Amino acid sequence: MHSTNMPLYSKMIRCCIIAMLLCFCISTSVQAQRPVHINHTTAEYIFTNDEISWLEDPAGTMQFKEARSRDAAGEFQANTSYYPKNTDQQSAYWFKVHVILGDSIEKKQSIIEFFDQTIDDITIYLPDANGEYIAAHSGAAEQFRHRLYQHKNFEFQVPDLSKGDYTYYVRVKSLNEINFIMVYRTAERFINYALVEYITYGLFYGMILVFCFYNLLMLMATGLNHYLYYVLYIVSVGVYEMSTDGIAFQFIWPGTPGLNVYMYGISLYCMSIFALIFARTLLRVKRQSPFLYRLLNGIIVIRTVFFIVCLFFRKEWFIYKFLDFIPLFAAFIAGIIIWYKGFKPARFFVLGYALLFLGAIGKLINVLGLISGNLSVAAHYSMVFGFVMEMILLSFSIGDQVRLLRKEKKQAQDDAFFHMQHHLKLQASANQLLEEQVAERTRQLELQSQEIYQQAQEIARMNKLLEKDNAELKTNIEKITDARITSAELTFEEFSQKYPDQEKCYSFLADLKWSKGYSCKKCNYNNFSKGRKPFSRRCNKCAYEESPMNDTIFENNRIPINKAFYIVYLVFTTKGNISSYQIAEKTGMRQGTCWAYAVRIKNLLEAESMTTRKNKKGSWMDLIMKV
């Protein structure tokens, strides 16, 4: 039994060994770099998958000779993805392609083109007919005018080569994550492709300008803020696309390559922020959902902080473009929620963002190399198509909101008109009632006015009688006061009732002095006008002004005039038998002043008594004009 099974076991072992050898050979052939066959009929060829092998240079100092020697040592690794990437942006990467020319291309101009416009530094080593290599250099870190062709991509002229096997080496160094997309093209194919591509970009950016101008006009016409935010959003989209496509570097800042590191990050930040602000304003998020409003504001703050860190401290973090899907996705979710709550303009907003996300997914699928051919070309521009459709649908959403605002405005106007009519009816009813009440009240007032008129006539008659009695009473009081002044000694308070102040005293002096008529002291002219001082008179002929105190006992008077009047009155009524102390006590002035003034008056009194007839009764006012 054991001896008969031995040949069977040995056969099985030999089969296993053969199968293992076959698997090893197959795996080795799969991992080996596949050459690319190009002949005179090849107008374009894109290198992908295992047609590219790569080698990482962490220090970034490897020279071309060392790269070739390490290639000979088999250190280059086969590419396992559709397009290789620089997974570590701090390292330099060497790429290699093996080309077999089936025909001579000596008389056929052709180029090698690299699609990713964000490569900072790229050097290609082109084999020539003599077996040597020609180095050609370009990159986004150099000024645009140094390029071989004034085109957004990187192009290198392929030397004339005869039939045979050739190896191309490419060194790439970039702070951005790039896709190594290497394309062989004939000059004729390149010109045709470039023209179509630039026409497509012209249409895209032209649409952006048209949308900008249109919405700016709508902003000026309506004053709605979301038009401004929408313009800023689509401008940010345009700048971002121009930065990533290389159009901006070619036409806007060709002499400033340093902006290539920042502008796509700045424009991407602006696109995210203005998208959120536009969504927040258009969808009325603050009114519809306060929680979503706070969430969007929080995302704006966090995105702004991240942008500041990238701008001033870690510019290499700009490569994390996928983070900007968070603000856009938040706006998309907010649109869905607001639409679910019944806000109709949100439907176009949601549809626009849905198409944008589909375009982003299509471009991601193309970058991962999951599709090829015409589908790959369509997927490459799917993001642009998504932006175009999003702009159109967002414009529809804005128009929808304007229609909603007009509808709300019309509804508000109708409500206001209804309330106004109702108010007018109430007002008319109230006015009618008020008119009736006013008419009734008017009749009552007319009756009352007749009674009041009769009472007024009676009151007027009584007032006339009272005025007559008051006039007689006033005359009697003045006569009594004058009689008391001339017959009895009054206190200063009682005397002040007749002569209370300076104006009354001056008026009395003027009437007394010019009682017989005015005559100018200098020219004897009789016409006068008011002078500058109270109750003074100015001659209309010689302009001499005379005070009522001139040529009276009060001329050059230095004490209050009413007190001077009272001193004259006291001295006269007591016939000079009053002391200066008594005068000072009654007037409240100093005894010395009272004594000097009393002496002067007593002298005049003595002179008056000597010249006056004994049977003539004098008055204190007679002393005033005796100077």
C-alpha positions, 0 to 999 in steps of 0.5 A: 500500500505504501509502495504503490502511493509513492509515485502518486505523491511524487507526481503531486509534489512535482505539480505543486512545484511547477504551479508555484513556478508559473505563479512566480513567473506570472507575478514577475511579469505583472510587476515588470514595467510594460513598454509603450509602443508608438508609431507614426499613426499614434497622435496621442497616448496617455501613460497609465498604470504599469506603464510608469514606474517610480522612485521616491527621493526623500532627501530631494538631492538625487542626481540623474546619474544616481537615478539611472544607476538605481534603475539599473539596480531594479529599485524603481517600483511599478505603478499600481494606480491609474496615475501615480501621485507624490504621496509625500510632498516633502520628497522628490519623485522620479518617474520612468516610462519605456517607449518602443518606437515602431517607426522613425519620428525624425520628421514628425514633431511631437511633444511630451505634455504634463497635465497637472498645472500645480507641479512646482518643479519638473525636469524631464530627461529626453533621450536623443539619437546619440544615446545621450539625454537632454534635460528640460526644466519647467514648473509652476514655481518659475515665471510663465515666460520661460516655458517652451509654449505659452500654454497652461500645461507643461510641454517639452519637445521630443528630439528626432528619434529613429526606430528603437527602445527609449527610456524617459526619466522625469523628476517631480517636486511639489508642495501640492498633491499632484497626479502624474499625467504624462501624455505623448502628442503630435504637434498637430494633435496638440494644436487642435486639442489646445484650441478646443480646450481654450475655447471651452475655458473661454465659454466657461469663464465667459458664463461666469462674467455674464452671471456676475454682471447680471446679478450685479445689475439685479443687486442694484435694482433690488438691493437684496444682499444675496445677489452680492454674495452670489457674485462673490461666490461665482467669482471665487469659483472662477478664480479657483478654476483658473488657479488650478487650470493654470489659466490665471498663471498664464494671463493674470500673474505670469510674472509672479509664480509665488502666487500659485502657492496661495491663490488656489487656497485663498479662492477655495476658502472664499468659495466655501465661505461665500457659499455658506453666507449665500446659502444662509441668506438665500434660504432664510436659515436664521428664520427657518432653523436657528440651529442650522444658522448657528451650525453654519456660523460655526463652520465659517469660524472654524474654516476661517481659523484653518485658513489663517493657519494655512496662510501664515504658518502652514501653507502646505496644508492648502493641499487638503482640498477635500476639507472644503467639501464640509462647508459645501455639504453643510450648505447642501444639507441645509438646503434639503432641510429648508426645502423639507420645511416648505421653502420652495426656492430651496429646490433649485438650490438643492438640485444645483448642489447635487449636480456640483457633487456629481461633477466632483464625484466624476472628476474623482473617478477620473483621477482614480483612473477607474474610467478611460477613453471619452468617458475619461475626458467627460469626467475630467470636465465634469466639475466644470459642468457641475459648476455651470449647472450650479450657477444656472440653478442657483440663479433660478433659486434667486429668481424663485425667491424674488418671486416669493418676495413679490408674492409676499409683498403683494399679499402684504399690500392686499392685507394692508389695503383690506385693513385700510378699507376696514379702517376707513369704514370704521372711521366714516362710522365714527365720523358720522357719530361724532358729527351728530354728537358735535351738532347736538353739542353745538345746539347746546353751546348756542343756547349757553352762548346766548345766556353767556352773552347776556351775562357778559353784557351785564358784567361789562356794564358792571365793569364800567361802573367798577372802573369808574369807581376805581378811577375815583378811588385811585384819585382819592388815594393819590390826593390822600397820599399827597395830603399826608405827605404835606401834612404828616411825617411818613415812614420810608416805606410809606413814602416809597409807595409814592416814589418806589424807584429811580424811574418814578423819581426821574419821571417826577423830576422831569414833570416838575422841571419842565412843567412850564414847557421845555427850553434849551439851556444853551440856545433856548430852542423849544423842540426836543427829543429823548436823550440817552439817559432816562427822562433826559431831553436833547435839543433838536437844534444844538443837540445839548442833552439835559438831565432832569437832575440838572439845576436841581438839589439832586444834581451830582447826587451820590445816594439813591434818588428815592432816599434823597427824596425822603431826606428832603421830605424829612428835613422839610416836614420837621423844619430842620429839627431832625438829627442826622442820627434819626435820618440815618436810622430811618434811611439805613445810610451812614450818619456822616452821609446823612449829616452832609446831605441834611446840612445842605437841605437845611441851608436851602430851607432857611433861605426859603423861609426868609424869602417866602411870605408868611401867609404862603404855605410851602411844600417840600417840592419847592426845595427841589428847584432851589439850587 
